[in-house]
């Protein structure tokens, strides 16, 4: 027998939840945005995710559309403290935003790897090798 879901209030915008990766409190609207981005990944993000998901790249665990300090990273490997950004045309228009975000992430001790859409499309093996090397290099 199916138990009906108990009625509940919709979360208010100011409500927050706990981020399991870094122990931060995050806004629920931001959490909803990450879910939308996961459903609407770019073709290049989808290609890369197929190679990163399920610990497929050297046993490393990646998350997609991960919230870190209020910013949403395309991919994140916590064990390697590596943020991967797949840059498309939108990044040309938001260069200033990306610079500010990069400063915040670097100040947190994270490392960043930027990959262009064209690289994922045309040099996937090289991209995967770069990600793997970045994950295992000493910092």
C-alpha positions as CSV (number, residue, x, y, z in Angstrom):
1,X,0.0,0.0,0.0
2,X,1.3,3.4,-0.9
3,X,1.6,5.9,1.9
4,X,0.7,9.4,0.7
5,X,3.3,12.0,1.1
6,X,2.4,14.2,4.1
7,X,1.6,17.8,3.2
8,X,4.4,20.3,3.8
9,X,5.2,23.9,3.3
10,X,7.2,24.9,0.3
11,X,10.7,26.0,1.4
12,X,11.1,29.7,1.7
13,X,13.8,31.4,-0.2
14,X,15.7,32.3,2.9
15,X,15.8,28.7,4.1
16,X,19.1,26.9,3.9
17,X,20.4,23.4,3.7
18,X,23.8,21.9,4.6
19,X,26.3,21.3,1.8
20,X,27.7,17.8,2.2
21,X,31.0,18.5,0.4
22,X,32.5,21.3,2.4
23,X,30.1,21.8,5.3
24,X,28.7,25.1,4.1
25,X,25.2,26.3,4.4
26,X,23.6,27.0,1.0
27,X,20.5,28.7,-0.3
28,X,17.8,26.3,-1.4
29,X,17.3,28.4,-4.6
30,X,20.9,27.7,-5.5
31,X,20.3,24.0,-4.9
32,X,17.3,24.1,-7.3
33,X,19.5,25.9,-9.8
34,X,22.1,23.1,-9.6
35,X,19.3,20.5,-10.3
36,X,18.2,22.5,-13.4
37,X,21.8,22.7,-14.6
38,X,22.2,18.9,-14.2
39,X,19.1,18.3,-16.3
40,X,20.3,20.9,-18.9
41,X,23.9,20.1,-19.3
42,X,25.7,21.2,-22.5
43,X,26.6,18.5,-25.0
44,X,30.3,18.9,-24.0
45,X,29.4,18.5,-20.3
46,X,27.4,15.4,-21.0
47,X,30.3,13.9,-22.9
48,X,32.7,14.6,-20.1
49,X,30.3,13.4,-17.4
50,X,30.0,10.0,-19.1
51,X,33.7,9.6,-18.5
52,X,33.8,11.0,-15.0
53,X,30.7,9.5,-13.4
54,X,30.7,6.4,-11.3
55,X,34.4,6.7,-10.5
56,X,35.2,5.8,-14.1
57,X,38.4,8.0,-14.3
58,X,41.0,6.2,-12.2
59,X,38.5,5.5,-9.4
60,X,38.1,9.2,-8.7
61,X,34.7,10.4,-7.5
62,X,33.4,13.5,-9.2
63,X,30.3,15.6,-8.6
64,X,28.6,17.7,-11.2
65,X,27.2,21.1,-10.7
66,X,28.6,21.4,-7.2
67,X,28.0,24.4,-5.0
68,X,31.1,25.8,-3.5
69,X,31.0,29.1,-1.6
70,X,27.9,30.1,-3.4
71,X,29.3,29.4,-6.9
72,X,28.4,26.4,-9.0
73,X,31.3,24.4,-10.4
74,X,30.7,22.2,-13.5
75,X,32.6,19.3,-11.9
76,X,34.3,18.8,-8.6
77,X,36.6,16.1,-7.2
78,X,36.8,16.5,-3.4
79,X,39.7,14.1,-2.9
80,X,41.8,16.1,-5.3
81,X,40.3,19.4,-4.4
82,X,39.9,20.0,-8.1
83,X,37.3,22.1,-9.8
84,X,36.8,21.5,-13.5
85,X,35.1,24.2,-15.7
86,X,34.0,23.4,-19.2
87,X,34.1,26.8,-20.9
88,X,31.7,27.6,-23.8
89,X,30.6,30.8,-25.4
90,X,28.9,32.0,-22.2
91,X,32.2,32.2,-20.5
92,X,33.4,34.9,-23.0
93,X,30.5,37.1,-21.8
94,X,31.1,36.5,-18.1
95,X,34.9,36.7,-17.9
96,X,34.8,39.2,-15.0
97,X,32.5,36.8,-13.0
98,X,34.7,33.9,-13.7
99,X,37.8,35.8,-12.5
100,X,36.1,36.7,-9.2
101,X,34.8,33.1,-8.7
102,X,38.3,31.7,-9.4
103,X,39.8,34.0,-6.7
104,X,37.3,32.7,-4.2
105,X,37.9,29.1,-5.0
106,X,41.7,29.5,-5.1
107,X,41.6,31.2,-1.7
108,X,39.7,28.2,-0.4
109,X,42.7,26.0,-1.4
110,X,41.0,24.5,-4.4
111,X,42.7,24.0,-7.8
112,X,41.0,24.9,-11.1
113,X,41.2,23.3,-14.5
114,X,39.5,25.1,-17.4
115,X,38.7,23.1,-20.5
116,X,37.2,24.6,-23.6
117,X,34.2,23.0,-25.3
118,X,36.3,22.4,-28.4
119,X,38.8,20.4,-26.4
120,X,36.1,18.1,-25.2
121,X,34.8,17.6,-28.7
122,X,38.1,17.2,-30.5
123,X,40.6,16.0,-28.0
124,X,38.7,14.0,-25.3
125,X,41.5,11.6,-24.6
126,X,43.9,14.5,-23.9
127,X,41.3,16.2,-21.7
128,X,40.8,13.0,-19.6
129,X,44.6,12.7,-19.3
130,X,44.9,16.3,-18.1
131,X,42.2,15.8,-15.5
132,X,43.8,12.6,-14.3
133,X,47.2,14.3,-14.0
134,X,45.7,17.3,-12.2
135,X,44.0,15.0,-9.7
136,X,47.2,13.1,-8.8
137,X,49.8,15.9,-8.9
138,X,51.2,17.2,-5.7
139,X,50.1,20.6,-4.5
